[in-house]
Amino acid sequence: MGTADSLLLHSAFLYHVRTLFLFTKADIRTALIPQTVFALAAAPVCHPSHVLHAVLWIWLHLLTCNIANQVKAPDEDKINKPFRPLPSGRITEPHARTLRWILVPVCLAVSAAYSTELLFTSAGLQVLTVLYSEIRCDECFLLKNSLTALMYGCAGFGGALLAGCDRSQVPNTAQLAVQLSTAVFASTLHAQDFKDVSGDRLTGRCTLPIIFPFGSRLSVALGIPLWSICLSRVWRLDLLTATAFVLYSGYTGVRFLLHRSVDDDKRSCKFYSFWLSIHHILPAYWRICMAASSFTPSPRCLHL
């Protein structure tokens, strides 16, 4: 193979890698990072190498879900996210559909190589993805939030399995964290829909911000701080940390209520994503405090 052929092959490889990245680019901040942080916090990391395994597994399944979702409504992305591979013309719709179904056995095979439990988790994610995208359950706002929350929960559970030492089970703390995370997502995830209202209207998708413009904003403004108070109690935050967490959540919630332009909603979504990341590290806070209190009393672990 000549130098020109090598350069051409290298260029084609980088092109396809970037295409895969662009399928997930918009969800790096809102899904990949929060779910990775959650997985590492929920299950004690057994070895630094396990972090990479967890990240790649979560990203692979995120890629599968995203392609399935983007293939069914490419017109929506022409308005909301024109940089994605389909609206930008980097890949054709038939090729994207083929890739979507090729990734299913890939995800299952990769998961089976680790453990049966991870295989079941991956299979659950595939079923939820079909319900969300192919059967179009996302067109009902109640099912959309519930299915998305369950998918996030599966991703976090799978990441926690990979991060821990025993890839066939997670500790009780991680199980509780997954349940709480799923509930938080189901009740606040429409905070990410405000910025996409124009595209959602175009495709006929019924989201909470479209059906209940004010009520959905009010639910976020109240829900985020109320969840923060609840999580502060569950994970036994000290008074100073809990106060800071609740104040930040209150500010984030009020932003959605008072600032309603598309740019404002995009900015508020960043605050929401950061709030999710804070919420996801709370299991690690609890574990560190409990470990410290078993040796010497620590003022950081004073309960509310």
C-alpha positions as CSV (number, residue, x, y, z in Angstrom):
1,M,0.0,0.0,0.0
2,G,1.4,3.3,-1.1
3,T,1.7,6.5,1.0
4,A,-1.3,8.1,-0.9
5,D,-3.4,5.0,-0.1
6,S,-2.4,5.1,3.6
7,L,-3.3,8.7,3.9
8,L,-6.6,8.1,2.1
9,L,-7.4,5.2,4.5
10,H,-6.4,7.3,7.5
11,S,-8.5,10.2,6.4
12,A,-11.5,7.9,5.8
13,F,-11.1,6.3,9.2
14,L,-11.0,9.7,10.9
15,Y,-14.1,10.8,8.9
16,H,-16.1,7.9,10.2
17,V,-14.9,8.2,13.8
18,R,-16.0,11.9,13.7
19,T,-19.4,10.8,12.3
20,L,-19.9,8.4,15.2
21,F,-18.9,11.2,17.6
22,L,-21.3,13.7,16.1
23,F,-24.2,11.2,16.7
24,T,-23.5,11.6,20.4
25,K,-21.9,15.1,20.6
26,A,-25.1,16.8,21.9
27,D,-25.5,14.2,24.7
28,I,-21.9,14.1,26.0
29,R,-22.7,16.8,28.6
30,T,-26.3,15.7,29.3
31,A,-25.9,11.9,29.3
32,L,-22.3,10.5,28.9
33,I,-20.6,12.6,31.6
34,P,-23.5,12.5,34.2
35,Q,-23.9,8.7,33.7
36,T,-20.2,8.1,34.0
37,V,-19.9,10.2,37.1
38,F,-22.9,8.3,38.5
39,A,-21.4,4.9,37.8
40,L,-18.1,5.8,39.4
41,A,-19.8,7.3,42.4
42,A,-22.4,4.5,42.9
43,A,-20.0,1.6,42.8
44,P,-16.5,1.9,44.3
45,V,-14.0,1.9,41.5
46,C,-12.1,-1.4,41.7
47,H,-9.2,-0.3,39.4
48,P,-8.5,2.8,37.3
49,S,-8.8,0.7,34.1
50,H,-12.4,-0.1,34.9
51,V,-13.2,3.6,34.4
52,L,-12.4,3.3,30.7
53,H,-14.5,0.2,30.4
54,A,-17.5,1.9,31.9
55,V,-17.1,5.0,29.7
56,L,-16.8,3.1,26.5
57,W,-19.8,0.8,27.4
58,I,-22.0,3.8,28.2
59,W,-20.9,5.6,25.1
60,L,-21.5,2.5,22.9
61,H,-25.1,2.2,24.1
62,L,-25.6,6.0,23.9
63,L,-24.5,5.8,20.3
64,T,-27.0,3.0,19.6
65,C,-29.9,4.9,21.2
66,N,-29.0,8.2,19.5
67,I,-28.8,6.7,16.0
68,A,-32.2,5.0,16.5
69,N,-33.7,8.3,17.7
70,Q,-32.1,10.5,15.0
71,V,-33.0,8.2,12.1
72,K,-36.7,8.4,12.7
73,A,-36.9,12.2,12.8
74,P,-34.0,13.8,10.7
75,D,-36.1,16.9,9.9
76,E,-36.2,17.8,13.6
77,D,-32.4,18.0,13.7
78,K,-32.3,20.4,10.7
79,I,-33.6,23.0,13.1
80,N,-32.4,21.9,16.6
81,K,-29.0,20.2,15.8
82,P,-27.9,20.7,12.2
83,F,-24.4,19.5,12.9
84,R,-25.5,15.9,13.4
85,P,-24.5,13.4,10.7
86,L,-27.9,13.1,9.0
87,P,-28.9,16.8,8.5
88,S,-25.2,17.7,7.7
89,G,-25.1,14.9,5.0
90,R,-22.2,13.0,6.5
91,I,-24.2,9.7,6.3
92,T,-27.3,8.7,4.4
93,E,-30.5,7.6,6.1
94,P,-30.3,4.0,4.8
95,H,-26.7,3.7,6.0
96,A,-27.6,5.1,9.4
97,R,-30.4,2.6,9.7
98,T,-28.1,-0.3,8.9
99,L,-25.5,1.0,11.4
100,R,-28.3,1.2,14.0
101,W,-29.1,-2.5,13.8
102,I,-25.5,-3.6,13.4
103,L,-24.8,-2.0,16.8
104,V,-27.4,-4.1,18.6
105,P,-25.5,-7.4,18.4
106,V,-22.2,-5.5,19.0
107,C,-23.6,-4.1,22.3
108,L,-24.9,-7.5,23.3
109,A,-21.7,-9.3,22.5
110,V,-19.5,-6.7,24.3
111,S,-21.8,-6.9,27.4
112,A,-21.8,-10.8,27.4
113,A,-18.0,-10.8,27.4
114,Y,-18.2,-9.2,30.9
115,S,-21.1,-10.9,32.7
116,T,-24.6,-12.3,32.2
117,E,-26.0,-9.4,34.4
118,L,-24.4,-6.9,32.0
119,L,-25.8,-8.8,29.0
120,F,-29.3,-8.5,30.5
121,T,-28.8,-4.8,31.2
122,S,-27.8,-4.2,27.6
123,A,-30.7,-6.3,26.3
124,G,-33.0,-4.2,28.5
125,L,-31.6,-1.0,26.9
126,Q,-32.2,-2.4,23.4
127,V,-35.9,-3.1,24.2
128,L,-36.4,0.3,25.7
129,T,-34.7,1.9,22.6
130,V,-37.1,0.0,20.3
131,L,-40.1,1.2,22.4
132,Y,-38.8,4.7,22.3
133,S,-37.8,5.0,18.7
134,E,-39.3,2.4,16.5
135,I,-42.6,2.0,18.2
136,R,-42.6,5.8,18.8
137,C,-43.6,5.8,22.5
138,D,-41.7,9.1,22.8
139,E,-44.7,10.8,21.1
140,C,-46.5,10.5,24.4
141,F,-44.9,12.8,26.9
142,L,-45.5,10.5,29.9
143,L,-43.9,7.5,28.1
144,K,-41.1,9.7,26.8
145,N,-39.9,10.8,30.2
146,S,-40.4,7.4,31.8
147,L,-38.6,5.5,29.0
148,T,-35.7,8.0,29.0
149,A,-35.4,7.7,32.7
150,L,-35.3,3.9,32.5
151,M,-32.7,4.0,29.8
152,Y,-30.6,6.3,31.9
153,G,-31.1,4.0,34.9
154,C,-29.9,1.0,32.8
155,A,-26.9,2.9,31.6
156,G,-25.9,3.9,35.1
157,F,-26.4,0.4,36.4
158,G,-24.3,-1.1,33.6
159,G,-21.6,1.5,34.2
160,A,-21.6,0.7,37.9
161,L,-21.2,-3.0,37.2
162,L,-18.2,-2.3,35.0
163,A,-16.6,0.1,37.5
164,G,-16.8,-2.3,40.4
165,C,-14.8,-5.4,41.2
166,D,-17.6,-7.8,40.8
167,R,-19.2,-7.4,37.4
168,S,-22.1,-9.6,38.3
169,Q,-23.6,-7.4,41.1
170,V,-23.6,-4.0,42.6
171,P,-23.8,-3.0,46.3
172,N,-27.1,-1.9,47.9
173,T,-25.9,1.7,47.8
174,A,-25.6,1.5,44.0
175,Q,-29.1,-0.1,43.7
176,L,-30.6,2.7,45.8
177,A,-28.7,5.3,43.7
178,V,-30.1,3.8,40.5
179,Q,-33.6,3.9,41.8
180,L,-33.3,7.5,42.9
181,S,-31.6,8.6,39.7
182,T,-34.4,7.0,37.6
183,A,-37.0,8.8,39.6
184,V,-35.2,12.2,39.4
185,F,-34.8,11.8,35.6
186,A,-38.5,10.8,35.1
187,S,-39.7,13.9,37.0
188,T,-37.3,16.6,35.7
189,L,-35.9,15.4,32.4
190,H,-38.3,17.7,30.4
191,A,-35.9,20.5,31.5
192,Q,-33.9,19.5,28.4
193,D,-36.9,19.9,26.1
194,F,-37.5,23.6,26.4
195,K,-34.6,24.5,24.1
196,D,-36.0,22.1,21.4
197,V,-39.6,23.2,21.3
198,S,-39.4,24.5,17.7
199,G,-38.1,21.3,16.3
200,D,-40.4,19.2,18.4
201,R,-43.4,21.1,17.1
202,L,-42.2,20.6,13.5
203,T,-42.2,16.8,13.9
204,G,-45.4,16.7,15.9
205,R,-43.8,15.4,19.1
206,C,-45.8,16.2,22.2
207,T,-43.5,17.2,25.0
208,L,-44.4,18.7,28.3
209,P,-43.1,22.2,27.4
210,I,-45.4,22.2,24.3
211,I,-48.5,20.8,26.1
212,F,-48.1,22.7,29.4
213,P,-45.8,25.7,28.7
214,F,-46.0,27.3,32.1
215,G,-46.9,24.2,34.1
216,S,-43.8,22.4,32.9
217,R,-41.5,25.3,33.8
218,L,-43.1,25.5,37.2
219,S,-42.6,21.8,37.8
220,V,-38.9,22.1,37.1
221,A,-38.6,25.3,39.2
222,L,-40.2,23.4,42.2
223,G,-39.0,19.9,41.4
224,I,-35.3,20.5,41.3
225,P,-35.0,22.1,44.7
226,L,-37.5,19.7,46.3
227,W,-35.4,16.7,44.9
228,S,-32.3,18.4,46.3
229,I,-33.8,18.6,49.8
230,C,-34.8,14.9,49.6
231,L,-31.4,13.8,48.2
232,S,-29.7,15.8,51.0
233,R,-31.6,13.8,53.5
234,V,-31.1,10.4,51.9
235,W,-27.4,10.8,51.4
236,R,-27.0,12.6,54.8
237,L,-25.2,15.7,53.6
238,D,-23.7,18.0,56.2
239,L,-25.5,21.3,56.7
240,L,-23.1,23.5,54.7
241,T,-23.0,21.1,51.7
242,A,-26.8,20.6,51.7
243,T,-27.4,24.4,51.9
244,A,-25.1,25.0,48.9
245,F,-26.7,22.2,46.9
246,V,-30.3,23.4,47.6
247,L,-29.4,27.0,46.8
248,Y,-27.8,26.1,43.5
249,S,-30.8,23.9,42.6
250,G,-33.2,26.8,43.5
251,Y,-31.3,29.1,41.2
252,T,-31.3,26.5,38.4
253,G,-35.1,26.0,38.8
254,V,-35.9,29.7,38.9
255,R,-33.9,30.2,35.7
256,F,-36.3,28.0,33.8
257,L,-39.2,30.0,35.1
258,L,-37.9,33.5,34.5
259,H,-35.7,33.2,31.4
260,R,-37.5,31.7,28.5
261,S,-35.7,32.5,25.2
262,V,-34.1,29.7,23.3
263,D,-30.6,30.9,24.3
264,D,-31.7,31.2,27.9
265,D,-33.1,27.6,27.8
266,K,-29.8,26.3,26.4
267,R,-27.9,28.1,29.2
268,S,-30.4,26.8,31.8
269,C,-29.9,23.3,30.5
270,K,-26.2,23.5,31.2
271,F,-27.0,24.5,34.8
272,Y,-29.4,21.5,35.0
273,S,-26.8,19.1,33.6
274,F,-24.3,20.3,36.3
275,W,-27.0,19.8,38.9
276,L,-27.5,16.2,37.7
277,S,-23.7,15.6,37.9
278,I,-23.7,16.9,41.5
279,H,-26.7,14.7,42.3
280,H,-24.8,11.7,40.8
281,I,-21.7,12.1,43.1
282,L,-23.8,12.1,46.3
283,P,-23.5,8.3,46.8
284,A,-19.7,8.7,46.8
285,Y,-20.0,11.5,49.4
286,W,-22.1,9.2,51.6
287,R,-19.6,6.3,51.2
288,I,-16.6,8.5,52.0
289,C,-18.3,10.0,55.1
290,M,-19.4,6.6,56.4
291,A,-15.9,5.2,56.0
292,A,-14.5,8.2,57.8
293,S,-17.0,8.1,60.6
294,S,-16.1,4.4,61.3
295,F,-12.6,5.6,62.3
296,T,-12.9,9.1,63.7
297,P,-15.9,11.5,64.0
298,S,-15.9,14.0,61.1
299,P,-17.8,17.3,61.2
300,R,-18.4,16.9,57.4
301,C,-20.6,14.0,58.2
302,L,-23.0,15.7,60.6
303,H,-26.5,14.8,59.5
304,L,-29.3,17.3,58.8
